[in-house]
Amino acid sequence: MVIIGIMNQKGGVNKTSVCVNLGFFLADSGKRVLLIDLDSQANLSEIYVENVGNKDIYYVLTDEDHDINTEIAQCELKDYLVENLYILPGSIRLAKATEEISGQIQRERILERQLSFLEGEWDYILIDTPPILNTITYNAINISDKLIIPINYGKYSLDGIYDLFQAINKVKGFDGIDNEFQNYKYYEPCMTSETLQQTGILRKK
């Protein structure tokens, strides 16, 4: 099982679109995929769930005794059940989840503990995260084997990247951002000398 977190504290960089399309592609290729919506905007859930709010990962995060399996729904598109694709939906309730779990011990590992109770075999888990660095985002960082960080090459999209890398290094126990850049790979559909220079900004900042 591979867990992939999709994150950027900047909104509007297509995190949810990446999660939607990557999840559908993997499921269509025969992989069993679980999507987790940790964003209180719940855009991922609204795409794949008919009645958002009936099932909610909020209860999984705020109640350690809650059965995570009861909140999983099969993804649906226009009355069509998507084979191999399932979701742990989110809702507006997630906006208050951070405050509610702030006093818990090892609160950044809540999702890790709950996922250990998952039933069935899963090939991939994809996590859509909120556009902010908070306890919920730290949970996603902690549990992820790989991270996808969609960005737009603009000032506002780049501003928070350094803080995000620092958070990743801290949660993952890396020694320092400069020493761990070999862990990051950059993908650009049309790489030019200009975009290479812009990518270099991330490495030197």
DRENGURO-559392 format. One line per field, with one value per residue (C-alpha): chain; x negated, y negated, z negated. Coordinates in steps of 0.2 Angstrom, whole numbers. Example, Ala and Ser with C-alpha at 12.3 -4.5 7.8 and 13.67 -1.06 7.14 Angstrom:
BEGIN
chaine = [A:A]
xx = [-62:-68]
yy = [22:5]
zz = [-39:-36]
***
This chain:
BEGIN
chaine = [A:A:A:A:A:A:A:A:A:A:A:A:A:A:A:A:A:A:A:A:A:A:A:A:A:A:A:A:A:A:A:A:A:A:A:A:A:A:A:A:A:A:A:A:A:A:A:A:A:A:A:A:A:A:A:A:A:A:A:A:A:A:A:A:A:A:A:A:A:A:A:A:A:A:A:A:A:A:A:A:A:A:A:A:A:A:A:A:A:A:A:A:A:A:A:A:A:A:A:A:A:A:A:A:A:A:A:A:A:A:A:A:A:A:A:A:A:A:A:A:A:A:A:A:A:A:A:A:A:A:A:A:A:A:A:A:A:A:A:A:A:A:A:A:A:A:A:A:A:A:A:A:A:A:A:A:A:A:A:A:A:A:A:A:A:A:A:A:A:A:A:A:A:A:A:A:A:A:A:A:A:A:A:A:A:A:A:A:A:A:A:A:A:A:A:A:A:A:A:A:A:A:A:A:A]
xx = [0:-7:0:-2:2:6:3:-1:4:8:25:30:16:27:23:41:40:24:32:48:40:25:37:49:34:27:44:47:31:37:29:40:39:45:47:46:53:45:51:66:71:75:73:67:81:94:87:88:101:120:124:109:110:118:101:87:69:72:78:63:51:60:66:52:65:74:74:65:73:90:86:80:91:89:86:101:102:119:127:113:102:84:76:61:63:68:68:67:77:74:86:87:85:66:65:67:58:41:46:54:39:26:25:22:6:-3:11:1:2:21:24:9:17:35:28:21:39:43:51:48:33:28:16:16:22:23:25:32:26:32:23:15:2:11:13:23:10:-4:6:6:-13:-16:-7:-12:-25:-26:-20:-14:-15:-6:-12:-10:-26:-20:-26:-11:-12:-30:-29:-24:-34:-49:-38:-30:-47:-52:-36:-39:-57:-51:-37:-47:-63:-74:-90:-87:-80:-96:-102:-86:-82:-87:-71:-61:-58:-51:-40:-36:-26:-36:-53:-62:-77:-65:-56:-72:-78:-61:-63:-80:-72:-65:-82:-91:-78]
yy = [0:-17:-33:-49:-66:-80:-97:-115:-128:-140:-137:-137:-126:-111:-99:-92:-90:-80:-69:-67:-62:-52:-42:-39:-34:-21:-14:-12:-3:10:3:2:-16:-25:-44:-54:-72:-82:-99:-107:-114:-96:-99:-81:-74:-84:-77:-59:-58:-61:-67:-75:-75:-58:-50:-61:-58:-72:-58:-47:-61:-67:-50:-37:-24:-28:-14:-21:-8:-15:-31:-24:-26:-20:-34:-39:-49:-53:-37:-27:-18:-19:-2:-1:-19:-23:-39:-45:-61:-77:-91:-109:-100:-98:-117:-114:-97:-105:-114:-99:-88:-101:-94:-76:-67:-64:-73:-72:-53:-52:-47:-35:-26:-26:-19:-4:2:1:17:25:23:6:2:-17:-30:-48:-62:-79:-92:-109:-125:-128:-121:-114:-98:-90:-93:-87:-71:-69:-73:-60:-46:-49:-38:-51:-69:-78:-97:-106:-124:-138:-147:-164:-173:-169:-151:-150:-161:-146:-132:-135:-134:-118:-110:-114:-106:-91:-90:-92:-79:-67:-69:-75:-85:-101:-107:-110:-92:-84:-91:-75:-68:-80:-78:-92:-88:-101:-96:-108:-112:-127:-137:-149:-136:-128:-144:-146:-129:-134:-147:-134:-126:-142:-152]
zz = [0:5:-4:6:-1:10:2:4:-9:6:13:31:37:42:27:28:47:45:32:42:58:51:40:55:66:54:50:69:71:58:42:26:21:5:6:-10:-10:-24:-17:-26:-9:-4:15:17:8:17:33:28:14:17:0:-8:-27:-29:-31:-38:-42:-56:-67:-64:-69:-84:-92:-94:-97:-80:-67:-52:-41:-44:-36:-19:-4:14:26:37:53:59:52:58:45:49:47:36:30:12:1:-17:-14:-23:-27:-35:-52:-48:-51:-70:-71:-73:-89:-96:-94:-99:-117:-112:-114:-98:-89:-73:-73:-75:-56:-57:-72:-64:-47:-56:-58:-39:-33:-16:-4:3:16:14:2:9:-3:2:-11:-16:-10:-27:-39:-54:-64:-51:-37:-49:-50:-32:-31:-44:-36:-18:-9:5:7:22:21:35:38:50:54:47:32:21:25:20:4:-7:1:-11:-26:-19:-16:-34:-41:-31:-37:-55:-54:-45:-56:-42:-48:-37:-22:-12:-16:-11:6:14:7:18:37:48:63:76:92:103:95:101:96:87:77:73:65:56:49:43:33:21:19:15:5]
***
